[in-house]
Amino acid sequence: MFLTASKETVDAVIQELNKFGQCAGCVYNVNKTKCIPLGATARNTVLLEELKRTYGHNFIPPDSKFSALGIKFNASTDLKSLVDSIYEEKLSKVAGLIRSWNKRYLTVFGKVTLIKTLFLAQLVYLTVPLPRPNENILKSIDTMMFNFLWGGKRDKIKRDIAIKSKELGGLDMINFRTFIVSLKVKLVFKLFDNVFQHPWKEILINQLKFPDHLAISIDSGEAACRDYVFTQDLLNCYQYWRTTSSSVSNKTPDLCVWSNKAITDIGRPLWNDKLIARKVYSISDFVDENGEILNYQQFRIRHILRKEDIPMTEYGSMKLALKRFNTPTITTKSLNNIDKNVGIRFFINASDEATPRSSKEIRCCMISDEDPSSHLQMTTWNQYFPDVVHNAWKSVFLHLIKASNNFILIQHHYKILYRIATSRYLRFKMKIDNNPHCQKCGELETLEHIYIYCPYSLQFIEKIHTFIISNLDSNFADQEHVIRFGCSHANGAVNFLQLTCNWYIGRQYQKGKDLHWESYVRFSKQFLIGEKQSITSQLNNCLQYTN
């Protein structure tokens, strides 16, 4: 509650609270009630002494510290230092949670779920009401989360890949920087939502550079005053989202042309009230589908304008400004390379009505949607599957995440695909093992040797194929190992057997043990617990200990 700095005001509030307590039965605790002097009031010793005499010395804390909704504040500290100290306190709590969960065996997919639901829950409340913390804190948060993900060891795959969706070969991991930005950008665009009404919305609008023109104000990225720290932070987040999304898509953002320092008429920002009233904002409103700037007649026809609405000379100045901005050699400043999803039109339609966007949609714009076929690990596997279409890896990952309910099986297959599963050759390079050769056949034990070429594992895989032909699919054939690696069979039970086969082979090779049908069946039956009904119904009865 913010009050005018006078004893009369404080007395009136206390009196009102007492009346409320008498009527409702909820009485405020005067010993826990604190009054924090702000600004020049902190130096008004007469007023402060008078309040202490009336309500006790504890009524005004000597250190100006207080707590509100679980967040500790200090009125005598500048905002930047305050934000950093609040985040650092929360990070110590997150570190404690991580230490307790590090003792448990979890798959990387389980860890990602834990990071999103438990660890980030300690920080998400801070992200909206407070400005972003400094760069060091952002980095330390990401480092803490990824260290937990990989068990305190170095990252097994690039973070740019880990934050992608599972369908694109990622882990659906969170990058805290983009996570904060997406929440704040979503908050910015609540300003366009006419259904959403709240007092803070009016405060934010009044702190914009052009309160009557929301789209222009947000795209310009400037608050009306530097003292509006929270509003400026929200606008900076939008600028970051737009720049990052443009860089990821490698296209030109659909910038607002009005009051834009990058699009000027010989140094003077563009502005036209009549075009603004017609909802003409973005670069895309001035160019055709080929990236050519519309001539005067084409522009008038598209936006249904009269000559009085936009004189030819004024439109000529706008064309020149756009031509000066256009740099065909730079993909993010080329008019024939505009991405309409990177700009104000991503959030509002042509009528200025809000387009609902989730924070995940906003965050996905900042994450590359590059096909996993381009990943180095996939291109390495391509040489072992010459007859497979090399751009089919997206389908492989899509099939994988649907193949089983068991994250242990999916994680192991994921490690094989990204070539981070263990082998004697890998352990030899890491100086863990003193011999890189296969214990069964003497060849160099690489991943492709274990799962594709070793005659010992091929003999066992043939047993799996025989079982599938006898019980699930009489026409089954997978001599090229495409179905086993791609989880692409129409019958989910077949894919389950292929996943358990790979897991079992990898486990036995790592431990230096033989491959036996009975032990494979035992492990497979354990993995069937909690598995999909469509899989268990086919395998529970026919999967026996003898073959």
N, C-alpha and C positions, 0 to 999 in steps of 0.2 A: 504494500500500500504506500503510495507516494503522497506526501503531505506538504502543505505550505509550512515554511520554517517559522512557526509561532506556537507558543504554549497553548493559546486558545484553541488552535486546530487540534493539537494532541489531546487536550482535555475533552473536546467534543467527540473525538473518535473513541476514547476510552469510555465516555458516558454512553455512547451508542452501543458499544460492545457489552457493557453491563446490562443495558435494557434487553439486548438480544438474549443474554444468558438467563435473565429472569423469565423471559417468555418461552424460550426453546429448551432450557435446561442445559444447554451446552455453554459452559462458562469458560472464558479464556483464562489462561494461566499467566498472571502478571509477572511471575518469576522467570518465565520463559519468553516473555515478550521483550523484544529489543527495538531500540530506536537508533538508527544509523544516520548521523549527520553527513550530508553530501555537499561538496563544493565549498562555498564560502561559509556555510552554516557550521562546518567543522571548526571554524575559528571564532565562532560566536560564543565565547566563554560564559557570558551572562545567561543566555538562553539554556546552555547545556547544564550549568550549575542549578538553575531553577528547576529543570526537569528532573535532575538527580535528587534534589531535595523532596520533590513531590512523589516520585515513583521509585526511588531507591537508586543506589550507585550502580547496580547491575543493569539498569534500564538502558544505559548508553555504554557499550563495551569500550574499554580503553584502546583496543587494537583495531576497532572498526571491522571486526570479522563477524560474519553471520552465515547461516545456512538456510537455503530455500530449495525445497523440492529435491533434496539430496545433493545439491551442489553447494560447495563452500565458496563464499565470496569474501573479498577484502576491499572495502571502499577506499582504502588509502593506497592501493596498488593500481598501476595503469592497466588498461584492458588487455594489452598484449601479454604482459607478464602474468596476469590473472588467468587468462585462457590456458597458457602453457602449464601453469602450476596445477590447474584442475585436471588437465589431460594426464600429466605426470602422475598424479595421485591415483587416477583410474587405471593407468598402465601398471602400477605396482599391484593392484588387485587382479588384473588380468594375468600378470606374470605368476601370481600365486595359483590361479586356476589352472594355468598351463602346467605348472609343476605337478599338480595333483593328477592331471589327466595323462601326463607323459608316462606314468607307470603302467598304463593299460595298453593292450595291443589293439590298435585300431587300423583299419585300412585308410588309405588316403581319402577315399570318398566319405568315410565316416568322420575323418578329421575335418574335412571341409564343412560338413553338416554341423559339427560341433563349433567350428569357428564362426559360422553364420548365426547359429541360434544361441550360443552361450557367451562367447568371448566378445563378439561385436555388440551384443546386447548391453554390455557394460559401457559402451562408448556411443551407441547410436543416439541416446537421449541428449548427449552433448552437442552433436553435430548440427542440429537445427537452431537452437537458441544462441549458440556461441559462434564467433568467427572461427575460421579454420586455424588450427595451430601452426606453429612454424615448421619449416621443411625438415628439420632434424627429428621432430616428433612424428611426422608423417612417415619418414623413412624407418624409424624405430618400430612403429606399429606394424608396417609391412614385414620388416625383418623378423619380428617376434612371431607373426602368424606363419610365415613361410618356414621358419626354423621348427616350429611345432609340426607343420605339415610333413617335413622330411626328417623328423626325429633328431633335430639338432645338427644334421649333416648338411653338406652343400646341396643346392637344388639339383634334382635329377633331370628336370626338364626346364626350359626357359619359362620365366614368369609370364611372358607375353602369350605363351601357349597355355599355361596352367589356368589363366583367367578366362579362357575361351569356354564356350558351352561344350558339353560332352559330345554333342553331335559333330562338332568341329575338331574333335580330338583333344579337347581341354578337360579340366577338372571342375569347371564352374566355380573356380576359386575367386575370392574377392580381393580387389586392389583397393585399399582403404582410401586413397586419394580420389579415385573415380567414384567410389561409394559415397563420399561426402558430397562431391560435386553433384551427383545425380539427385540426392535428397534436396539440396538447396535449389537446384534448377527447377525441380518439380514444385518447390515452394514458390518460386518466382512466378511460375505460370498459373498458379492459383489466382493471380490477379486478374486473369482473363475470364475466369469462371464466374459467370453472373449468378449461378446458383449458390456458390460458396460466399458466405457473408461473415465477416469477423472484424472487430475493431482494428486489429493489427493490419488488416488489409488496407484500410484507409490511411493508416500511418505510413505504410510503405509507399503507397501511391503518391502521397503528398511530399515524400522525400525524393521522388524521381526528378530528373532534369526537366521533363515535359509531362507533368501530371495528367494532362488531357490527351496525351498520345503515348499509351503504354508501350506499343510495339517499338516505336522509335526510341523511347527512353531506354528500354531494355537492351536493344541492339547497339545503342551508342555506348553502353557500359559505364555511364556516368551518373552519379547521384547529384542532387542539387547542391550539396555541400559536403566537404570532406569530413565533417564531423559526424555524418551519418554512416558510422563505421559498419553497422550491421547491413544496411541497405547496399552499401558499396561492395561488401563481401559477397552478397548474393549476385550482384551484377558481374563481379569478377569471376564468379563460378560459371555464369553463363558464357562469358568470354572464353574461359578455359575449355568448356564443353565444345563450343563452336570451333575453336582452333584445333583441339585434339581430334575431334570428329572429322574435320577437313583433312588433317594430316593422315588419318587412318584410311579414309576413302580415296585420298590422293586427288581430291576434286576441289573446285572453288566453292566456298561457302556462299549461300544465297543471302548476301548482305543487304541490310536496309540502306537505301541510297540517301536518305534524308539525314542531315546533320552528321554525316560520316566523314571523318578526317581523311579516309583513304580515297574517297570519291568527291572531288571538289572542282569548282569552276574557277580555275586559276587561284587556288588557295582559299576560295570562299565556299563553305559548305552549302549543299543544295537544300532548297526548301520550297514547297509549293502547297499551300493550304487546300486548293481545290483537288489536287491529285491525292493528297492525304485523306481528304474527306471521302474520296472514291475508293479507299483502301488500296491504293497503289503504293507499295512500300519497297519491294525487293528488286534486285537486279533482274530476276526472272520475269518481272513485269515489263521489262524494257527490251527483252531479246526474244528471238524466235527459237524453234526447236534445234536449229543448226548453230546457235550461238551468235547469230548476226543481230546487230542492234536494229530494232524496228525503225523504219522511216516514219516521217511525221504522219502520213496518211494511215499507215498500218497501226501505229500507236493509238490514233484517235478511234479507229474502227474497233480495235480490241477492247478498249475501255469505254467505248460509247461516249466520246467527248466532242464538244463543239469547239470551233476555233476560238471562241471567247474564253473557254476553259483553260486552254493552253496555247499561247501564241507560238508561232513557228520559231521565232528567235529564241524564246526561252527553252523550247524543247531542243533546239540546236545546242545550247549551252550544256544541257543534260547529256546529250549524245557525246559531246567533246569530253565531258568529265568521265564518262564510261569508257571512252576510247583511251584516255590517259591511264585509267586503272587497268585496262586489259593488257596482260603480258602473256602472250601465247606460249612463251618458252618456260613459264612457271605454271605448273599444273594447278596450283592453288590460287592463281590470279588470272585464269583464262576464262573468257566469257563462253567459250564453246565447251566448257567442262564443269558446268554448274551442277551442284548437288542440292536439290530443293529440300532434302531432308536434313540439311545442315544450315539452319537459320530459323528465323522467326516463324516460317510457314510450317515447320515441323510441329508447332504447338497451337497454331490458330489457322482457321480456314480463311477463304477469301472474304468472309463476312465478319471477320474478327471474333468469331466464336471459338471458344477453347476446344482443342482436340485432346481428349483424355490420353495421357501418357503415363505409364508406370515408371518408377525409378529404374527398373530393370531395362525398359526400352531405352530410356535416356542413357543408361550406362553402356548398353550394347553398341550405341553409336560410337563410343570411344574405344571399342575393342575390335580388332581386325576380324573380318569374317572370311579370311583367306582359307581356301580349301586345304585340308590336311595333306593332300597329295603333294603339296610343295614342301612339306617338312623334310628335312634331311634324312630322318630315320625312315620315312616312307619311301623316299627315292632309293635308299639302300635296299629295302625289301623288294623293290620292283625288279631287280635283277634276278631274284630267285623265283619270281612269278611272271615269266615272259609272256604268257598267254592271257594275263589279266589286264583289263583296261586300267591304266595307271591313274586315272582320275576318279577311281571308284572307292578311294579310302574313306570318303565321307560316309558312304553306305556301310562300310565295315564298322566304323565307330557307332553308327546309328543302330546296327544290328547288335553290336556288343552290349550296349547299355540296356537293351531289351531282352538279352539272352537268358538272364538269370536274376533271381532276387539276392543271390549271394555275392556280396562285394569282394570277398576273398578271391573267388574265381575270376571276377571281372578285373580286379586289380592285377592279378598275375598275368592275364592276357594283355592288359594295357601295358604292363612292363615289357612284355615280349615285343609288342608292336613298337614301343619307343626305345627298344634295345637297352633297357636298364635292368632286365632280369639277369640273374647271376649265371656265370659259366666259369669253367676252369681258366679259360683264356683271359677273361675279365679279371678274375681274382689274381691271376699271375701278374697282369699288368699293374694291379694295385698292391703287389707284393704281399698278398695274403696267402697265396698258394705257390709252391715252388715248382709246379709242373703244369704246363698249359694244355697237355694232351689228354684225350679221352681215356678213361680207365678201361673201357670196353673194347675199343678198336684201335687205339693208339693215334688216331688222327687229332688235329688241332680242335679242341672243344670250344667252338663258338656257338652262338645261339642257333644259327642256321644248321650247324652240325647236329645239335641236340634234337631239334624239332623237325628236321627235314631229311638229313642225309645219313645219320648214324644207323647202320643196319640193325643194331640192337633195339633202338627205339622204333624203327620201322616194323620190326617183327611184332612188337607189342601193339602198335597202331593197327596192324592188320587184324589182330584179334578184335579190336574195337569195331572195325569195319564189318567183320564177320557177324558180330553180335547185332549190329544195326541192320544188316541185310536179313538176318533170321527173325528179328523181332519188330523192327520199325519201318524199314523201307527196303523192299526186295530189289529195287533198282538202284540202290545207293552205289556211287562210285566217286572217289576223291583221290585219284592218283597224283594230282598236282598239289594237293593239300590246300586248295583254295577255300573249300567249305570249312575246313578246320580252322584256318586263320581268319576267315571272313564271317564266321557264325551265320552263314547265309542260307542254311537249309530251311525249308518251309515248316518242318516239324521241330518244335522247340526242344523236344526230348533229345533229338540228334545233336543239336547245338550244345545242350547241357553236357552230353557225353564227351563232346569234343573239348569243351572247357575243362572238365575234370581230367580228361586224358592229358592235356598240356600241363595242368597243375601237377598231376601225379608224376609225370616224366621229369619235370623240372625239379621236383622235391627229391626224387630218388637219385637223380644225377648229382645234385648238390651234396647229398649225404653219402654218395658212393655206394648205394644199395641197388639190389637187383629189382627188375620189374616183374611183379607177380599179379596175376589176375585176381586172386583172392584179396590181396591187400588193396588193390584198386577198387574192387567192389565195396569193401568196407568203408573206404574214404568217400566213395560216391554216395553210399547210403547216408552217411553223416551229412553230406551237402544237400541231400534231398529234404532234410528237415527244414521246414519253412519255405520250401521252393514252391513255384507256381503249381496250381492244381492240375493244369494241363500237362505238366511234366511228370509230377509224382504219380498221377493215375496210370501212366504208361510204363513207368519204370519200377515201381514198388514191387510188383509181382514177378516181372520177368528178369530183373537184375539179381542173379544168383551167384553164389561163391564158386561155382564150377563152370568151366568153359571147355 
